[in-house]
Amino acid sequence: MHVALIMAHPDDADIYCGGSVAAWRLMGAEVTILIATDGSKGGNFNPEDLAKLRSEEAIAAAKVLDANLIQLNFPDGELCQSEEFSVKLTTEVLRLKPNLLVAHAPNDYHVDHRAVSSASLVAASFRVPVLWVDPMMGNDFLPNYYVDISQFQILKEQAILCHKSQGPGHFVEMSRVQGRFRSAQCGRLNGFAEAFRHDPIHPFADIRPLIPPPPQLKPIVVNSST
């Protein structure tokens, strides 16, 4: 199985679904992270220097998660204005032939993220199902898949911390809060989970075999007095 993640910025894969990348790898899946932009507007640096630095950080993080990495290097903040991006993404999907695409949700807060979402649907067509990642802090997002990443949370944090130019500590903390919340939704209070949504369309109605396991359900025990 081959899973392709299409993310807008160099640290997005690690922040949004780094634990699930590790879970897919444990399943034996090949994972390829495609980064759309060069990340050159993500900080108070010279844009050219920052793009180089963030590229190095992305390479280091991908090694932590044992994932393949493709950097498309489109200008940061300008994806919605680039017809070339959609064509390039479709070309990459046709070349990689993944079994599953993972991308930003259509209602994500960042314009580059929304551009990735739109282009991913075009690239996927009827070839491959698309799975949306949980936006930052989960606002206005209703998941229908959860992945138990309890055993991978530390690895996820190590990948996030590779992005030193972004002051990654607060992203680590946010991932803990969101991961605890998504796990608690599944009834597991002491674990971590990542949430996703798949909108079933023909011919991809049920993609459960492609998703790592969710947190285990706990049986409800009703105490009755005699």
Disulfide bonds with the S-S distance in Angstrom:
none
